[in-house]
Amino acid sequence: MRLKKILSHRRTELWPSWQLVYEWEDILSIQLDLPIAHVSKTYVILFKIFRRLGLSSLVQWIDLKGKETSGQSLYFVMNADKYFNYPLTKNTVPVIIDFYLSKQDLPEFYAAYKNCECVLISSLEAFNFLKNNNCPLEIHHFPLSLPDKYKLYENSTFEKKINVLFAGRRNPILWDYVKKYAEENPDFEYVYQTNQNGILLYESNKKGILGEFNSREGYINLLRSAKISFYATPGMDEIENRTNGFNQVTPRFFELLSSGCLLIGRYPSNPDTEFYNLNEFCPGVHTYSEFKTLMESLSTKSYSKNDYIIYLNKHYTSMRAEQLKSMNTL
């Protein structure tokens, strides 16, 4: 494997969740001295058409027989897909961000990625799942990270104007706990994300709509203004089973720590939560009584900046660049 560029969707994917991916790409580009190339929307559409026509195998055969290039492209895949939806060629090194496939999906997933010389899996839980199911692909664990631009320093200071913040998707159990706590404490204020006519806004239960925070700068500044926040893995307490039982740790955990937030969480014990030592910085609660006790305790505490700094220093994107170097990619 010899990387020569980073393949990016920044000209075709504008949804806010992709902004973090582009920050990773920018840092890896600098750290590894790799240019950023752009995915052709037409190219992706053609791949989908070939798949729908049942020609995926033919496309992959042509790819294998095609002329070798001088290097490969690092390519972030937002969601693992059992279908051949992406330009996954022999010259592509995909980094799978979200992996929520079931065991029944694996044969098609393996078929879609079979031309790739190497596949990087961000979730250790998913990585172990694939290994335990005799994955025929060459896979490596490549953890997610926090872009260095959000690094926490000893002289970092944040004005905590919001007492409690729900950032992004709300865990249903924690949401019920917060509402009950607010009923018992009439002066208690909390801020949460709400969807109004397709627009994501943040709202205070006391002050009403606070505005949109869709830009990365606006979102991070919102986190930095909060004293207490909540973190839950994406599959925890979900009714619709969107993640097929997977509970990977997402970058929001790092973002909240780098913003100096005290945390309360809901998450299982699994390879991901253990790898990231969630219990050291995000005590989990199982009952409302535990939640109430912790809320009252945190209200008089400040975050341990030095502990946060030491922890985050292991999880910046520049450290992931070093991991790629150690894999002899250059």
C-alpha positions in Angstrom: 0.0 0.0 0.0 1.4 3.3 -1.1 -0.8 6.4 -0.7 -0.4 9.2 -3.2 -3.5 11.3 -2.6 -6.7 11.8 -0.6 -10.0 11.4 -2.5 -12.6 13.9 -1.2 -16.3 14.5 -1.5 -16.1 18.1 -0.5 -17.4 19.3 -3.9 -20.4 17.0 -3.9 -21.4 16.4 -0.2 -22.5 19.5 1.7 -24.4 18.0 4.6 -22.9 19.3 8.0 -21.7 15.8 9.1 -19.2 15.8 6.2 -17.5 19.0 7.5 -15.6 17.0 10.1 -14.4 14.5 7.4 -13.0 17.4 5.4 -11.1 18.6 8.5 -9.6 15.1 8.9 -8.6 15.2 5.2 -7.0 18.6 5.5 -4.8 17.6 8.4 -3.8 14.2 6.9 -3.0 16.0 3.7 -0.6 18.3 5.5 0.9 15.7 7.8 1.4 13.1 5.1 2.1 15.6 2.2 -0.7 14.2 0.1 -2.7 16.3 -2.4 -6.5 16.3 -2.1 -8.3 15.1 -5.3 -12.1 15.4 -5.8 -14.6 12.6 -6.3 -16.6 13.0 -9.6 -20.3 13.0 -8.9 -20.8 11.5 -12.3 -18.4 8.7 -11.4 -20.4 7.8 -8.3 -23.7 7.9 -10.3 -22.2 5.5 -12.9 -21.2 3.1 -10.2 -24.7 3.0 -8.8 -26.2 2.5 -12.3 -23.8 -0.4 -12.9 -24.9 -2.0 -9.6 -28.6 -1.6 -10.4 -28.0 -3.3 -13.8 -26.3 -6.2 -12.1 -22.9 -5.3 -13.6 -20.9 -4.8 -10.4 -18.8 -7.9 -10.9 -18.0 -6.8 -14.5 -16.9 -3.4 -13.3 -14.7 -5.0 -10.6 -13.2 -7.4 -13.2 -12.3 -4.5 -15.5 -10.8 -2.7 -12.6 -8.5 -5.6 -11.7 -7.5 -6.0 -15.3 -6.9 -2.3 -15.8 -3.5 -0.5 -15.8 -1.8 -0.1 -12.5 -1.3 3.4 -11.2 1.6 4.8 -9.2 -0.2 5.0 -6.0 -3.4 4.7 -4.0 -6.1 7.1 -2.6 -7.2 7.3 1.0 -11.0 7.6 0.9 -13.4 8.2 3.8 -16.6 6.3 3.5 -19.4 7.7 5.7 -21.4 4.5 6.0 -20.4 0.9 5.2 -22.6 -0.3 2.5 -23.2 -3.9 1.3 -23.7 -2.4 -2.2 -21.2 -1.2 -4.7 -22.0 2.5 -4.4 -18.6 4.0 -4.2 -15.4 4.2 -6.4 -13.9 1.2 -4.5 -11.1 0.2 -6.8 -7.9 -1.6 -6.3 -6.3 1.9 -6.0 -8.7 2.9 -3.2 -7.9 2.6 0.5 -11.3 3.2 2.2 -11.7 4.4 5.8 -15.1 3.2 7.0 -16.5 5.6 9.5 -19.9 4.1 10.5 -20.4 0.3 10.3 -23.9 -0.9 11.1 -24.2 -4.0 8.9 -25.7 -7.3 10.1 -24.1 -10.7 9.7 -26.5 -11.4 6.8 -25.2 -8.3 4.9 -21.5 -9.4 5.1 -21.3 -11.5 1.8 -22.4 -8.4 -0.2 -20.2 -6.1 1.8 -17.2 -8.4 1.1 -18.1 -8.4 -2.6 -18.3 -4.6 -2.7 -14.8 -4.1 -1.1 -13.0 -7.2 -2.6 -10.8 -5.2 -5.0 -9.4 -3.0 -2.2 -6.0 -4.0 -1.1 -6.7 -2.7 2.4 -9.8 -1.5 4.3 -9.5 0.7 7.4 -12.2 0.2 10.1 -12.8 3.0 12.6 -14.8 1.0 15.1 -12.9 -1.6 17.1 -16.3 -3.3 17.8 -16.9 -3.6 14.1 -13.3 -4.7 13.4 -13.7 -7.5 15.9 -17.1 -8.4 14.5 -15.6 -8.8 11.0 -12.6 -10.8 12.3 -15.0 -13.1 14.2 -16.9 -13.7 11.0 -13.9 -14.7 8.9 -13.6 -11.5 7.0 -11.6 -12.2 3.8 -10.6 -8.6 3.4 -7.3 -7.1 4.6 -8.6 -4.9 7.4 -7.0 -2.7 10.1 -8.3 -0.7 13.0 -8.0 3.0 12.3 -9.7 4.9 15.1 -11.6 8.2 14.6 -10.0 11.4 15.9 -10.3 15.1 16.8 -8.9 17.6 14.3 -5.9 19.3 15.8 -7.5 22.8 15.2 -9.7 22.0 18.3 -6.7 21.2 20.5 -7.1 21.9 24.2 -4.3 23.8 25.8 -3.3 24.8 29.3 -4.3 28.4 28.6 -7.6 27.5 26.9 -10.5 29.4 28.5 -14.2 29.0 27.8 -17.1 31.2 29.0 -19.7 28.7 30.3 -23.0 30.5 29.5 -25.1 27.3 29.2 -25.6 25.1 32.2 -26.7 21.9 30.4 -26.6 21.1 26.6 -27.9 18.3 24.5 -25.6 18.3 21.4 -27.0 16.6 18.4 -29.2 13.5 18.6 -30.9 13.0 22.0 -30.6 9.7 23.8 -34.2 8.9 24.9 -33.4 7.8 28.4 -31.2 10.8 29.2 -33.8 13.1 27.6 -36.5 11.7 29.9 -34.2 12.2 32.9 -33.5 15.8 32.0 -37.2 16.6 31.6 -38.0 15.0 34.9 -35.2 16.9 36.6 -36.5 20.1 35.1 -40.0 19.4 36.5 -38.4 19.0 40.0 -36.3 22.1 39.6 -38.4 24.9 38.0 -35.3 27.2 37.5 -33.3 24.5 35.7 -32.4 25.5 32.1 -31.2 23.2 29.3 -30.5 23.6 25.6 -31.3 21.0 23.0 -31.3 20.5 19.2 -34.7 20.6 17.5 -35.8 20.1 13.9 -38.2 22.7 12.6 -39.3 22.3 9.0 -36.1 20.5 8.1 -33.9 23.1 9.8 -31.8 22.0 12.7 -31.9 24.6 15.5 -31.0 24.8 19.2 -33.6 25.8 21.7 -33.6 26.6 25.4 -36.5 25.5 27.6 -36.4 29.0 29.1 -35.4 31.3 26.3 -36.8 29.6 23.2 -34.9 29.3 19.9 -31.2 30.3 20.1 -30.4 29.9 16.4 -28.7 27.6 13.9 -25.2 26.2 14.7 -24.6 24.2 11.5 -21.1 25.5 10.7 -18.2 23.8 12.5 -17.2 27.1 14.1 -20.6 27.8 15.4 -21.1 24.2 16.6 -17.8 24.1 18.5 -18.4 27.5 20.1 -21.8 26.2 21.3 -20.1 23.2 22.9 -17.5 25.5 24.5 -20.3 27.6 26.1 -21.8 24.6 27.9 -20.7 23.4 31.4 -22.5 20.0 31.4 -23.4 17.9 28.4 -24.4 14.3 27.6 -22.8 11.6 25.5 -24.4 8.3 24.4 -23.2 5.8 21.8 -25.4 5.8 18.7 -27.0 2.4 19.3 -27.8 2.8 23.0 -31.5 2.7 23.9 -32.6 3.0 20.3 -36.1 1.7 19.5 -35.6 1.4 15.7 -32.3 -0.5 16.0 -30.7 1.8 13.4 -27.2 0.5 14.2 -28.0 -3.2 14.4 -26.7 -3.2 17.9 -23.4 -1.5 17.2 -22.3 1.1 19.7 -19.2 2.8 18.4 -17.7 5.9 20.0 -18.1 9.0 17.8 -16.0 12.1 17.5 -18.6 14.1 19.5 -17.0 12.6 22.7 -13.7 14.2 21.8 -15.4 17.5 20.8 -17.2 17.7 24.2 -13.9 17.0 26.1 -11.9 19.5 24.1 -14.7 22.1 24.9 -14.3 21.6 28.6 -17.6 19.9 29.2 -18.4 17.7 32.2 -20.2 14.6 30.9 -23.0 12.2 31.8 -23.4 9.2 29.6 -25.3 6.1 28.4 -23.2 3.4 26.7 -22.5 -0.3 27.0 -19.2 -1.9 27.8 -17.7 -3.0 24.5 -14.4 -2.9 22.6 -15.0 0.7 21.5 -16.0 2.2 24.9 -13.1 0.3 26.5 -10.6 1.4 23.9 -11.5 5.1 24.5 -11.8 4.7 28.3 -15.2 6.4 28.4 -15.8 5.6 32.0 -12.8 7.8 33.1 -14.4 11.0 31.7 -18.1 10.1 31.2 -19.8 8.3 34.1 -22.7 6.2 32.9 -26.1 6.3 34.6 -28.6 3.5 34.7 -31.4 5.1 36.9 -32.9 8.5 37.4 -31.6 8.5 41.0 -28.1 8.1 39.7 -28.7 10.8 37.2 -30.0 13.3 39.8 -27.2 12.6 42.2 -24.6 13.2 39.4 -26.3 16.4 38.2 -26.2 17.9 41.6 -22.6 16.8 42.1 -21.4 18.2 38.7 -23.1 21.6 39.3 -20.4 22.6 41.8 -17.4 21.0 39.9 -15.1 22.1 37.1 -13.5 19.9 34.5 -10.0 18.6 35.1 -8.2 20.4 32.3 -4.9 18.6 32.7 -6.5 15.2 32.6 -8.4 16.2 29.5 -5.3 17.5 27.8 -3.3 14.3 28.5 -6.2 12.1 27.2 -6.9 14.1 24.0 -3.2 14.2 23.1 -3.6 10.6 22.1 -6.5 11.1 19.9 -5.8 14.1 17.6 -5.8 13.6 13.8 -2.1 14.2 13.6 -1.6 11.0 15.8 -3.7 9.0 13.2 -1.3 10.4 10.6 1.5 8.8 12.5 -0.4 5.5 12.5 -0.7 5.6 8.8 3.1 6.3 8.5 3.7 3.3 10.7 1.7 1.1 8.3 4.3 1.9 5.7 1.8 3.8 3.5 4.3 6.3 2.2 
